[in-house]
Amino acid sequence: MNRVMNRTCIVTGAALGIGNACAQRLADEGANLALFDVLDEAGQALAGELQARGVKARYWHVDVSSERAVREAVDGAAAHFGAVHVLVNNAGIAGANKPTHEITEEEWDRVQAINVKGVFFCTKHAIAHLRRAGGGSIINLSSIYGLVGAPDVPPYHAAKGAVRLMTKTDAMIYAADRIRVNSVHPGYIWTPMVKEHLAASGAVDMQAAREEVGRLHPLGHMGEPDDIAWGVVYLASDESKFMTGAELVIDGGYTAR
């Protein structure tokens, strides 16, 4: 219950799916939560739910593709809670599911702006606060698609591969500051983003699509947001104090093939 007691954790893309689960589980373990998202109704509802449980939590409207918005929110979270100890770079979109030669520049750039620049901006503006706290943990949500290829969503693959290597670079740069940086690589997780991806791929019967995609994993099913959230709790806690620049793969065996 006290694995991250009194640590201030920023979670981007916190309103739904994996981000929501991360916020919930970090709160269970004693964290203060700075919730960043653009989905204001869901984000405010999450903040209210956590506050009702006695958790110190606050929501900020943040488009992570805007450096100004990120800087103001990160500084605001540090001022509100007194420090920042953990950054969970979770915000992301799947983007266009078309062959590379059909993707427009705008479709490509939108995915990179959120999934790559968003990680860059949040990390850039969290570093001073993490140093001031004497160290901390940055947790970047990549994907199995940052490790292996597949014949779909080319901008997403490119972005998640970038996040994987950004993680290793920053782990090396900031190790002397006692700032650990690790990436998490989920398999298919039953979230709103995955549901939208399946719908965009032509799925009509969502339960049948869920089962079909689940069979791509040796364990035979998709994961749940909590499967990823508990990995994030581990990386945020001192249990992972000797872990940096690493890939935590939580994918039901998908990449073991």
ZABA-611437 format. One record per residue (C-alpha): residue number from 1; chain; z, y, x. Coordinates in steps of 0.05 Angstrom, whole numbers. Layout:
N
PT|NUM|A|Z|Y|X
...
This chain:
257
PT|1|A|0|0|0
PT|2|A|8|47|59
PT|3|A|-51|32|104
PT|4|A|-75|105|105
PT|5|A|-12|140|81
PT|6|A|-18|216|79
PT|7|A|-86|216|113
PT|8|A|-138|263|84
PT|9|A|-202|226|70
PT|10|A|-268|260|53
PT|11|A|-313|216|12
PT|12|A|-384|239|-1
PT|13|A|-422|213|-61
PT|14|A|-353|199|-90
PT|15|A|-368|203|-164
PT|16|A|-400|135|-176
PT|17|A|-411|66|-147
PT|18|A|-388|52|-76
PT|19|A|-362|122|-66
PT|20|A|-318|118|-128
PT|21|A|-291|50|-106
PT|22|A|-276|77|-36
PT|23|A|-237|135|-65
PT|24|A|-198|89|-111
PT|25|A|-179|40|-56
PT|26|A|-162|94|-5
PT|27|A|-118|125|-58
PT|28|A|-84|58|-69
PT|29|A|-67|58|5
PT|30|A|-35|127|5
PT|31|A|-92|174|23
PT|32|A|-105|245|0
PT|33|A|-176|249|-27
PT|34|A|-228|304|-19
PT|35|A|-284|283|-66
PT|36|A|-354|310|-52
PT|37|A|-413|300|-100
PT|38|A|-464|337|-143
PT|39|A|-446|298|-206
PT|40|A|-393|347|-229
PT|41|A|-371|314|-294
PT|42|A|-360|246|-261
PT|43|A|-330|277|-199
PT|44|A|-280|319|-238
PT|45|A|-262|259|-280
PT|46|A|-247|218|-218
PT|47|A|-204|273|-189
PT|48|A|-166|278|-255
PT|49|A|-156|203|-258
PT|50|A|-129|202|-187
PT|51|A|-84|261|-200
PT|52|A|-56|227|-261
PT|53|A|-35|170|-215
PT|54|A|2|218|-170
PT|55|A|-52|221|-117
PT|56|A|-68|286|-82
PT|57|A|-142|293|-99
PT|58|A|-192|349|-109
PT|59|A|-266|352|-125
PT|60|A|-318|396|-90
PT|61|A|-390|405|-113
PT|62|A|-429|390|-50
PT|63|A|-502|378|-38
PT|64|A|-498|344|30
PT|65|A|-569|366|47
PT|66|A|-544|438|51
PT|67|A|-508|454|116
PT|68|A|-474|515|85
PT|69|A|-447|474|27
PT|70|A|-421|421|73
PT|71|A|-388|469|121
PT|72|A|-353|507|65
PT|73|A|-329|443|31
PT|74|A|-304|409|95
PT|75|A|-268|473|116
PT|76|A|-241|479|45
PT|77|A|-215|408|45
PT|78|A|-181|419|112
PT|79|A|-149|483|87
PT|80|A|-127|452|21
PT|81|A|-96|389|50
PT|82|A|-77|416|118
PT|83|A|-120|368|159
PT|84|A|-178|319|157
PT|85|A|-168|249|185
PT|86|A|-225|207|155
PT|87|A|-297|221|136
PT|88|A|-334|171|93
PT|89|A|-409|189|94
PT|90|A|-429|151|32
PT|91|A|-476|199|-5
PT|92|A|-546|172|-9
PT|93|A|-607|159|-52
PT|94|A|-658|102|-53
PT|95|A|-719|147|-60
PT|96|A|-791|128|-75
PT|97|A|-807|54|-79
PT|98|A|-880|57|-59
PT|99|A|-920|34|2
PT|100|A|-918|82|60
PT|101|A|-989|107|50
PT|102|A|-973|129|-22
PT|103|A|-909|167|-6
PT|104|A|-913|243|-7
PT|105|A|-883|287|45
PT|106|A|-834|314|-7
PT|107|A|-811|244|-26
PT|108|A|-801|226|47
PT|109|A|-764|290|64
PT|110|A|-717|285|4
PT|111|A|-690|218|27
PT|112|A|-682|241|99
PT|113|A|-648|305|76
PT|114|A|-593|269|38
PT|115|A|-586|203|76
PT|116|A|-595|228|147
PT|117|A|-583|304|149
PT|118|A|-525|295|102
PT|119|A|-491|248|152
PT|120|A|-507|297|208
PT|121|A|-480|358|172
PT|122|A|-416|324|149
PT|123|A|-402|295|218
PT|124|A|-419|361|252
PT|125|A|-370|401|211
PT|126|A|-315|348|209
PT|127|A|-310|341|284
PT|128|A|-268|403|298
PT|129|A|-218|382|243
PT|130|A|-214|311|269
PT|131|A|-201|336|339
PT|132|A|-147|382|313
PT|133|A|-115|322|279
PT|134|A|-114|284|345
PT|135|A|-169|236|326
PT|136|A|-194|200|265
PT|137|A|-247|155|235
PT|138|A|-318|169|212
PT|139|A|-348|115|169
PT|140|A|-423|118|157
PT|141|A|-453|78|100
PT|142|A|-518|47|125
PT|143|A|-547|-15|93
PT|144|A|-575|-84|107
PT|145|A|-639|-43|107
PT|146|A|-613|-9|170
PT|147|A|-614|-77|203
PT|148|A|-673|-115|174
PT|149|A|-738|-97|141
PT|150|A|-767|-111|72
PT|151|A|-832|-91|37
PT|152|A|-802|-35|-4
PT|153|A|-771|36|-2
PT|154|A|-798|57|67
PT|155|A|-761|124|69
PT|156|A|-695|88|54
PT|157|A|-706|38|110
PT|158|A|-721|94|159
PT|159|A|-660|133|138
PT|160|A|-611|76|142
PT|161|A|-638|55|210
PT|162|A|-626|126|233
PT|163|A|-554|125|207
PT|164|A|-541|60|246
PT|165|A|-561|92|312
PT|166|A|-530|159|297
PT|167|A|-465|120|289
PT|168|A|-470|89|358
PT|169|A|-488|155|391
PT|170|A|-430|192|360
PT|171|A|-382|134|375
PT|172|A|-399|145|449
PT|173|A|-396|220|447
PT|174|A|-329|226|411
PT|175|A|-291|166|438
PT|176|A|-253|211|487
PT|177|A|-229|251|427
PT|178|A|-201|187|395
PT|179|A|-252|194|339
PT|180|A|-279|126|320
PT|181|A|-348|121|287
PT|182|A|-371|57|253
PT|183|A|-425|38|204
PT|184|A|-420|-6|142
PT|185|A|-480|-47|120
PT|186|A|-476|-70|48
PT|187|A|-522|-121|17
PT|188|A|-543|-111|-55
PT|189|A|-483|-82|-92
PT|190|A|-482|-75|-168
PT|191|A|-482|1|-171
PT|192|A|-520|54|-211
PT|193|A|-567|64|-151
PT|194|A|-585|-10|-149
PT|195|A|-595|-12|-224
PT|196|A|-642|48|-218
PT|197|A|-679|14|-161
PT|198|A|-688|-49|-202
PT|199|A|-712|-10|-262
PT|200|A|-762|28|-218
PT|201|A|-787|-39|-192
PT|202|A|-804|-59|-263
PT|203|A|-743|-99|-285
PT|204|A|-732|-100|-360
PT|205|A|-678|-152|-366
PT|206|A|-625|-124|-319
PT|207|A|-580|-185|-321
PT|208|A|-638|-230|-302
PT|209|A|-657|-182|-246
PT|210|A|-586|-181|-222
PT|211|A|-584|-256|-218
PT|212|A|-652|-260|-184
PT|213|A|-634|-210|-130
PT|214|A|-566|-242|-123
PT|215|A|-600|-307|-103
PT|216|A|-628|-272|-41
PT|217|A|-557|-274|-14
PT|218|A|-531|-342|12
PT|219|A|-468|-333|-29
PT|220|A|-513|-331|-90
PT|221|A|-494|-265|-122
PT|222|A|-493|-189|-113
PT|223|A|-431|-155|-87
PT|224|A|-385|-108|-123
PT|225|A|-367|-37|-101
PT|226|A|-296|-60|-83
PT|227|A|-326|-109|-32
PT|228|A|-349|-49|7
PT|229|A|-289|-5|-8
PT|230|A|-240|-53|25
PT|231|A|-283|-53|88
PT|232|A|-279|23|87
PT|233|A|-204|21|80
PT|234|A|-201|-25|141
PT|235|A|-243|23|182
PT|236|A|-201|83|159
PT|237|A|-136|49|179
PT|238|A|-104|34|246
PT|239|A|-121|-39|235
PT|240|A|-189|-22|265
PT|241|A|-162|22|322
PT|242|A|-202|-16|375
PT|243|A|-267|-14|336
PT|244|A|-321|39|347
PT|245|A|-396|40|349
PT|246|A|-396|-25|310
PT|247|A|-432|-51|248
PT|248|A|-389|-79|192
PT|249|A|-438|-122|153
PT|250|A|-416|-139|82
PT|251|A|-477|-172|52
PT|252|A|-462|-241|24
PT|253|A|-498|-271|83
PT|254|A|-564|-234|71
PT|255|A|-577|-217|144
PT|256|A|-553|-284|171
PT|257|A|-619|-318|153
